[in-house]
Amino acid sequence: MARRGARILLVDDEQAVQTLLTYPLRKEGYEVIAAIDGQEALDHFAQQRFDLVVLDVMLPKLDGIEVCRRLRTRSQVPIIMLTAKGDEVDKINGLEVGADDYITKPFSVREFRSRVKAVLRRGTMTGRAPAGEEPIRSGELEIDPERRSIRVRGSDAQLTYVEFEILAALASAPGRVLSREMLLEHVWGDSTYRDPRTVDVHIRHLREKIELDAKQPEYLFTVRGVGYRFRDSERD
């Protein structure tokens, strides 16, 4: 069932795209606010609360990458970016500045609806870890699932929803190798339509936030050709 009352900021300068995407979202019961350029998107965001931002990369005034970067300085709202077919640079840049997911044009309405539902479903679960779930401690890193907080070397680390979920999944099974597909399914519910390299970008962000030296990690290890594992205190 759709999450009633969820408000979505849909940012695209093509009227045809606005019409195509607005109809199925409103049919699902979401409230959709449209913006046709980057500055208008920021203005709307400053005035209202949103549960999701759908953001095209190519926009007048301010492009989607810059809008995403600015939104991330003030909010952890989920962001789905719309990128041109085959433009790997836009995809990576979007993830680098904090987007949670991306969809490559052209895409089906069915795929779009699936992505939106998955992101909004995640949003309803944020901060709802089972009561009493014990913090995970390893070295100088502490992960508190109930509070969704991270402390490393005595300081708080600010993680996005996706980064926290990936880290918590790995840390909950120290030493166990989780494939990229397994991590995608853990965070998004399935790996359909998603490029496994998305996980690589989020892992890189995590290392920059929790490791002393991202190139020589203490906590997050790459298992070449398979996926990633969290440190095992008995072997690392």
C-alpha positions as CSV (number, residue, x, y, z in Angstrom):
1,M,0.0,0.0,0.0
2,A,1.3,3.5,-0.8
3,R,2.5,5.6,2.0
4,R,-0.3,8.1,2.3
5,G,0.6,11.7,2.7
6,A,4.2,11.3,1.5
7,R,5.3,14.5,-0.3
8,I,7.6,14.2,-3.3
9,L,9.6,17.0,-4.9
10,L,9.8,16.1,-8.6
11,V,12.5,18.2,-10.4
12,D,12.7,18.0,-14.2
13,D,12.6,20.7,-16.8
14,E,10.8,18.6,-19.4
15,Q,7.0,19.0,-19.1
16,A,6.5,15.6,-20.8
17,V,8.6,13.9,-18.0
18,Q,6.7,15.8,-15.3
19,T,3.4,14.7,-16.7
20,L,4.5,11.1,-17.2
21,L,5.8,10.7,-13.6
22,T,3.3,12.8,-11.7
23,Y,0.3,10.8,-12.8
24,P,1.3,7.4,-11.4
25,L,2.7,9.0,-8.2
26,R,-0.6,10.8,-7.5
27,K,-2.5,7.7,-8.4
28,E,-0.6,5.9,-5.6
29,G,-1.7,8.6,-3.2
30,Y,1.5,10.7,-3.0
31,E,1.5,14.5,-3.1
32,V,3.7,15.8,-5.9
33,I,5.3,19.2,-6.0
34,A,7.0,20.1,-9.3
35,A,10.1,22.2,-10.0
36,I,11.5,22.9,-13.4
37,D,15.0,24.2,-12.5
38,G,17.5,23.8,-9.7
39,Q,16.9,27.0,-8.0
40,E,13.1,26.5,-7.8
41,A,13.8,23.0,-6.3
42,L,15.9,24.6,-3.5
43,D,13.3,27.2,-2.9
44,H,10.5,24.6,-2.6
45,F,12.7,22.6,-0.2
46,A,13.3,25.6,2.0
47,Q,9.6,26.2,2.4
48,Q,8.2,22.6,2.8
49,R,9.0,19.2,4.2
50,F,9.6,16.5,1.7
51,D,9.8,12.7,2.1
52,L,11.6,12.2,-1.2
53,V,13.3,14.2,-4.0
54,V,13.4,13.0,-7.5
55,L,16.0,15.0,-9.3
56,D,17.1,15.2,-12.9
57,V,20.8,15.8,-13.5
58,M,20.4,18.2,-16.4
59,L,18.6,21.3,-15.1
60,P,18.6,25.0,-15.9
61,K,20.2,27.5,-13.4
62,L,21.6,24.8,-11.1
63,D,22.2,21.3,-12.3
64,G,21.1,18.3,-10.3
65,I,24.5,17.5,-9.0
66,E,24.8,20.9,-7.4
67,V,21.2,20.8,-6.0
68,C,21.9,17.4,-4.5
69,R,25.1,18.7,-2.9
70,R,23.3,21.6,-1.4
71,L,20.4,19.5,-0.1
72,R,22.9,17.2,1.6
73,T,24.3,20.1,3.6
74,R,20.9,20.5,5.3
75,S,19.0,17.2,5.1
76,Q,19.2,13.4,4.8
77,V,16.0,13.3,2.7
78,P,16.2,10.4,0.2
79,I,17.2,11.5,-3.3
80,I,16.7,9.6,-6.5
81,M,18.6,11.0,-9.5
82,L,17.5,10.7,-13.1
83,T,20.5,10.3,-15.4
84,A,20.9,10.0,-19.2
85,K,21.4,6.6,-20.7
86,G,24.9,5.4,-20.5
87,D,26.3,8.4,-18.7
88,E,28.4,6.8,-16.1
89,V,29.9,10.1,-15.0
90,D,26.5,11.5,-13.9
91,K,25.7,8.3,-12.0
92,I,28.9,8.3,-10.1
93,N,28.9,12.0,-9.5
94,G,25.3,11.8,-8.1
95,L,26.2,9.1,-5.7
96,E,29.4,10.9,-4.7
97,V,27.5,14.0,-3.6
98,G,24.9,12.0,-1.6
99,A,22.2,10.6,-3.9
100,D,20.7,7.4,-2.5
101,D,19.8,5.9,-5.9
102,Y,19.6,6.7,-9.6
103,I,17.4,5.7,-12.5
104,T,18.7,5.7,-16.1
105,K,16.6,7.3,-18.8
106,P,14.6,5.9,-20.6
107,F,12.9,3.8,-17.9
108,S,9.5,2.2,-17.4
109,V,6.9,3.7,-15.1
110,R,6.8,0.3,-13.4
111,E,10.5,0.6,-12.5
112,F,10.1,4.2,-11.4
113,R,7.2,3.3,-9.1
114,S,9.1,0.4,-7.7
115,R,12.1,2.6,-6.8
116,V,9.9,5.3,-5.2
117,K,8.0,2.7,-3.1
118,A,11.3,1.2,-1.9
119,V,12.8,4.5,-0.9
120,L,9.6,5.6,1.0
121,R,9.4,2.2,2.7
122,R,12.9,2.6,3.9
123,G,12.0,6.1,5.2
124,T,9.3,4.7,7.4
125,M,11.8,2.3,9.0
126,T,14.5,4.8,9.7
127,G,15.2,4.9,13.4
128,R,13.0,1.9,14.2
129,A,15.5,-0.7,15.1
130,P,14.1,-3.3,17.6
131,A,14.1,-1.9,21.1
132,G,17.0,-3.2,23.2
133,E,19.2,-4.1,20.2
134,E,22.7,-4.0,21.6
135,P,25.4,-1.6,20.1
136,I,28.1,-3.2,18.0
137,R,31.6,-2.4,19.1
138,S,34.8,-3.1,17.3
139,G,38.0,-1.4,18.1
140,E,37.3,2.4,18.2
141,L,34.0,2.0,16.3
142,E,30.6,1.9,17.9
143,I,27.4,1.3,16.0
144,D,24.1,1.9,17.9
145,P,21.3,0.4,15.8
146,E,18.5,1.7,18.1
147,R,19.7,5.3,17.9
148,R,21.1,4.9,14.4
149,S,24.3,6.6,15.6
150,I,27.9,6.0,14.9
151,R,30.9,6.9,17.0
152,V,34.5,6.4,15.8
153,R,37.6,7.4,17.8
154,G,35.4,9.3,20.2
155,S,33.6,11.4,17.6
156,D,30.2,11.2,15.9
157,A,30.1,10.2,12.3
158,Q,27.3,11.4,10.1
159,L,26.1,8.7,7.7
160,T,23.3,8.6,5.2
161,Y,20.6,6.1,5.5
162,V,22.2,3.8,2.9
163,E,25.6,4.1,4.4
164,F,24.3,3.2,7.9
165,E,22.4,0.2,6.6
166,I,25.4,-1.2,4.7
167,L,27.7,-0.7,7.6
168,A,25.3,-2.2,10.1
169,A,24.7,-5.2,7.8
170,L,28.4,-5.9,7.5
171,A,29.2,-5.3,11.2
172,S,26.4,-7.6,12.3
173,A,28.3,-10.5,10.7
174,P,32.0,-9.8,11.3
175,G,34.2,-11.8,9.0
176,R,31.3,-12.9,6.7
177,V,31.6,-11.9,3.1
178,L,28.5,-10.2,1.7
179,S,28.2,-9.8,-2.0
180,R,27.1,-6.6,-3.7
181,E,23.8,-8.2,-4.6
182,M,23.2,-9.2,-1.0
183,L,23.9,-5.7,0.2
184,L,21.6,-4.2,-2.5
185,E,18.8,-6.6,-1.4
186,H,19.4,-5.7,2.3
187,V,19.1,-1.9,1.7
188,W,16.6,-1.7,-1.2
189,G,14.6,-5.0,-0.8
190,D,15.9,-6.3,-4.1
191,S,18.7,-5.8,-6.6
192,T,16.5,-5.4,-9.6
193,Y,17.4,-2.6,-12.0
194,R,20.4,-1.6,-9.8
195,D,24.0,-1.5,-10.7
196,P,26.1,-3.4,-8.1
197,R,28.8,-0.7,-8.5
198,T,26.4,1.5,-6.5
199,V,27.6,-0.4,-3.4
200,D,31.2,0.4,-4.2
201,V,30.6,4.1,-4.1
202,H,28.8,3.9,-0.7
203,I,31.6,1.7,0.7
204,R,34.1,4.4,-0.5
205,H,32.1,7.0,1.4
206,L,32.0,4.9,4.5
207,R,35.8,4.4,4.5
208,E,36.3,8.1,4.2
209,K,34.1,8.6,7.2
210,I,35.2,5.8,9.6
211,E,38.7,4.8,8.6
212,L,41.9,6.6,9.5
213,D,43.3,5.7,6.1
214,A,40.7,4.8,3.5
215,K,43.3,3.1,1.4
216,Q,44.3,0.9,4.3
217,P,41.0,0.1,6.0
218,E,40.7,-1.3,9.5
219,Y,37.0,-2.1,9.3
220,L,35.7,-2.6,5.8
221,F,37.6,-5.0,3.6
222,T,37.2,-5.8,-0.1
223,V,37.0,-9.4,-1.1
224,R,38.0,-9.2,-4.7
225,G,35.4,-10.5,-7.2
226,V,32.9,-11.2,-4.4
227,G,32.0,-8.3,-2.2
228,Y,32.9,-6.9,1.3
229,R,33.4,-8.0,4.8
230,F,33.7,-6.4,8.2
231,R,36.7,-6.9,10.4
232,D,36.9,-10.1,12.5
233,S,38.6,-9.4,15.8
234,E,40.0,-12.9,15.8
235,R,41.7,-12.7,12.4
236,D,42.2,-9.0,11.5
